[in-house]
Amino acid sequence: MTSLSPAATRTIAETLVGEHRQGLPFHLLPDISTAAVDDAYRIQQEYVRLRQLERPSGVVGYKIGLTSPAMQAMCGIDSPVYGCIFADTLHPSGSELSLRQFQHLGIEFEIAVRLGRDLANDRDLGLTDIAAAVDAICPAFELVEDRSADYGALNAVSLVADNSWSAGAVLGAWQPLLDGLSECRGRVGLDGVEIDAGRVGAALDDPLATVAWLARQLRMRGQALAGGDLVMTGSIVRTRFPTPGQAWEYDVDGLGSVRLLCR
């Protein structure tokens, strides 16, 4: 594994920003084929900085991807990844989204967590630590921009560098943390018909465990989760790819529903 220079990191991030601007398809990045995942996160940080210069918007939190066996199998990657979420990519339940805004939109079915205070970054945190810091949770769709990727040819380094395909979220109503959340069931509806279902704990056994995983990853890179941060905790079933005119709903026991209309 090689460590990329700051100049190489900047050049790759500039390339990614340009590819998004031009609507080019996702591809493996040959310049980082031997890079470490830490290099990919440094590219991601630079990509986020450049994206903010091009489209001013604050970072409001993080998405965690590939937390369930179904999603890891779908992408051929055996560990979770994370990316940043921009404020201008958040939408309330019931929103209508034009698919023309995206190259190839995927939607995932998750629990969003909002933190009420900063998390310590001087030690590993357990579920009790995370639960004490949670302000609210809600059912949510994560929006994924895969740029028409070939799922048979993915690697973690290229995916992470491209901000782990983060394209925002559609959020349901915020509610207090539920006891036994990981055992709750989530159901996916398309045009009023249930088409999939899963256990909330399919994502690393517990949504709070995904937050703890993220806190450890950020700590390794000198960062920390802060009060007010939003964390998308991973899809409990596989990604779906909407078409115009479809109405999607995701209902979670005890939390209600989140809805999205695609046009």
C-alpha positions in Angstrom: 0.0 0.0 0.0 1.2 3.5 -0.8 0.5 6.8 0.8 -0.6 9.5 -1.7 1.0 12.9 -1.6 -1.1 16.0 -0.9 -0.8 17.0 -4.6 -2.0 13.6 -5.8 -4.8 13.7 -3.3 -5.9 17.1 -4.5 -5.7 16.1 -8.2 -7.9 13.0 -7.7 -10.5 15.0 -5.7 -10.5 17.6 -8.5 -11.1 14.8 -11.0 -14.0 13.5 -9.0 -15.6 16.9 -8.7 -15.3 17.4 -12.5 -16.8 14.0 -13.2 -19.8 14.8 -11.1 -20.2 18.2 -12.9 -20.0 16.5 -16.3 -22.3 13.6 -15.4 -19.6 11.0 -16.1 -20.2 7.4 -15.0 -18.5 6.0 -11.9 -15.3 4.0 -12.5 -12.4 2.6 -10.5 -9.7 5.1 -10.0 -6.5 3.7 -11.4 -4.3 6.3 -9.7 -5.3 4.9 -6.3 -5.5 1.2 -7.1 -2.7 0.5 -4.6 -3.7 3.2 -2.1 -4.8 2.5 1.5 -8.3 3.2 2.7 -6.9 6.1 4.7 -5.7 7.7 1.5 -9.3 7.3 0.1 -10.7 9.1 3.1 -8.2 11.9 2.6 -9.3 12.2 -1.0 -12.9 12.3 0.3 -12.1 15.1 2.7 -10.6 17.1 -0.2 -13.6 16.3 -2.5 -15.9 17.6 0.2 -13.9 20.8 0.5 -14.0 21.3 -3.2 -17.7 20.5 -3.5 -18.4 23.1 -0.8 -16.5 25.7 -2.9 -18.5 24.8 -5.9 -21.9 24.5 -4.2 -21.8 26.2 -0.7 -23.5 24.0 1.8 -22.5 22.8 5.3 -21.8 19.2 6.3 -24.6 18.1 8.6 -23.5 14.6 9.3 -22.5 11.3 7.8 -23.9 8.3 6.0 -22.6 4.8 6.8 -22.9 2.3 4.0 -22.5 -1.5 3.5 -23.5 -2.3 7.1 -25.6 -5.3 6.3 -24.6 -8.6 4.7 -27.1 -7.9 1.8 -25.5 -4.6 1.0 -21.9 -6.0 1.3 -22.8 -8.9 -1.0 -24.4 -6.5 -3.5 -21.3 -4.4 -3.7 -18.7 -7.1 -3.2 -17.0 -5.2 -0.3 -16.7 -6.8 3.1 -16.6 -3.8 5.4 -18.7 -0.6 6.1 -17.8 2.8 4.6 -18.8 6.3 5.4 -19.2 9.6 3.7 -20.4 13.2 4.4 -23.9 14.6 4.1 -24.5 18.1 2.8 -27.3 20.3 4.2 -28.6 21.0 0.7 -29.3 17.3 0.1 -31.8 16.8 3.0 -35.5 16.6 2.3 -38.6 16.1 4.5 -40.9 13.1 4.2 -43.4 13.4 1.3 -40.9 15.3 -0.9 -41.1 14.9 -4.7 -37.6 14.4 -6.2 -36.9 14.6 -9.9 -34.7 11.8 -11.1 -33.2 14.2 -13.6 -31.2 15.7 -10.8 -29.3 12.5 -10.5 -27.2 10.3 -12.8 -28.6 7.1 -11.3 -30.4 7.4 -8.0 -30.6 4.5 -5.5 -32.7 4.6 -2.3 -31.9 2.8 0.9 -34.0 2.1 4.0 -32.5 3.2 7.2 -32.7 4.7 10.7 -31.4 8.2 11.0 -29.9 9.2 14.3 -29.5 12.8 15.5 -27.0 13.5 18.3 -27.8 15.9 21.1 -24.2 16.5 22.3 -20.6 16.0 21.3 -19.2 12.5 21.6 -15.9 12.0 23.3 -13.0 11.1 21.0 -10.4 10.0 23.6 -11.7 6.4 23.9 -13.9 3.8 22.2 -17.6 4.3 22.9 -20.1 1.6 23.7 -23.8 1.4 23.0 -24.6 3.0 26.4 -22.4 6.0 25.5 -24.1 6.4 22.2 -27.6 6.0 23.6 -27.0 8.8 26.2 -25.9 11.2 23.4 -28.9 10.5 21.0 -31.3 13.4 20.7 -33.8 11.7 18.3 -34.2 9.0 15.6 -36.5 8.7 12.6 -37.1 6.4 9.6 -35.3 7.7 6.5 -34.4 7.0 2.9 -30.8 7.5 2.1 -30.2 8.8 -1.4 -27.3 7.1 -3.2 -25.7 8.4 -6.4 -23.9 5.4 -7.9 -23.3 7.2 -11.2 -24.4 4.0 -13.1 -21.6 2.0 -11.5 -20.8 -1.6 -12.5 -21.5 -3.5 -9.2 -19.3 -6.3 -10.4 -16.3 -4.1 -10.5 -16.1 -2.1 -7.2 -13.5 -1.5 -4.6 -13.6 0.2 -1.3 -10.9 2.7 -2.1 -12.7 4.2 -5.2 -16.1 4.1 -3.5 -14.8 5.9 -0.3 -13.0 8.5 -2.4 -16.3 9.4 -4.2 -17.8 10.3 -0.8 -19.2 6.8 -0.5 -21.9 7.8 -3.1 -23.6 10.1 -0.6 -26.5 12.1 -2.2 -28.5 13.0 0.9 -31.6 11.7 2.7 -35.3 12.0 3.1 -36.2 12.2 6.8 -39.3 11.1 8.6 -40.5 12.8 11.9 -37.9 12.9 14.7 -38.9 10.8 17.7 -37.3 9.7 21.0 -35.0 6.6 20.9 -36.9 3.4 21.2 -36.1 0.5 23.5 -35.4 -2.6 21.6 -34.9 -0.7 18.4 -32.8 -3.4 16.7 -35.6 -5.9 16.9 -38.1 -3.6 15.2 -39.2 -4.5 11.7 -39.0 -2.2 8.7 -41.2 -2.6 5.7 -40.7 -1.2 2.2 -43.7 -0.2 0.1 -43.9 0.6 -3.6 -47.1 2.2 -4.9 -48.9 0.9 -1.9 -47.7 -2.7 -2.0 -45.1 -4.2 0.4 -42.2 -5.5 -1.5 -39.5 -6.1 1.1 -38.9 -6.1 4.8 -36.1 -6.6 7.3 -35.0 -6.3 10.9 -33.6 -2.9 11.9 -30.7 -4.7 13.5 -29.6 -6.0 10.1 -27.3 -3.0 10.0 -24.4 -4.1 12.3 -26.9 -5.6 14.7 -28.0 -2.2 16.1 -28.2 1.3 14.6 -26.3 2.6 17.7 -23.5 0.1 16.9 -23.1 1.8 13.5 -22.8 5.2 15.2 -20.1 3.7 17.6 -18.3 2.2 14.5 -18.3 5.7 12.9 -17.1 7.3 16.1 -14.1 4.9 16.1 -13.3 5.6 12.5 -13.4 9.3 12.9 -11.3 9.1 16.1 -8.6 7.2 14.0 -8.5 10.2 11.7 -8.5 12.9 14.4 -12.2 13.8 14.0 -15.3 13.4 16.2 -19.0 13.4 16.1 -20.7 16.6 17.4 -24.0 17.6 18.8 -26.5 18.2 16.0 -24.8 15.7 13.7 -27.1 13.4 11.6 -25.9 9.8 11.1 -27.6 7.6 8.5 -27.0 4.1 10.0 -27.2 1.8 7.0 -29.8 0.0 5.0 -31.6 -3.0 6.4 -32.4 -4.4 2.9 -30.9 -4.0 -0.5 -30.8 -0.8 -2.5 -33.7 0.0 -4.9 -33.5 2.1 -8.0 -36.7 4.2 -8.5 -38.3 5.2 -11.8 -40.5 8.2 -12.6 -44.0 8.1 -11.1 -43.2 5.7 -8.3 -44.3 6.4 -4.7 -42.0 4.8 -2.0 -42.8 4.3 1.7 -40.7 2.9 4.5 -42.5 2.0 7.7 -40.7 1.0 11.0 -42.4 -0.4 14.0 -43.0 2.3 16.6 -41.5 5.1 14.4 -44.1 5.5 11.6 -43.3 6.1 8.0 -41.2 8.2 5.6 -42.5 8.8 2.1 -41.0 9.8 -1.3 -42.4 10.5 -4.7 -40.1 10.2 -7.7 -40.9 12.0 -10.9 
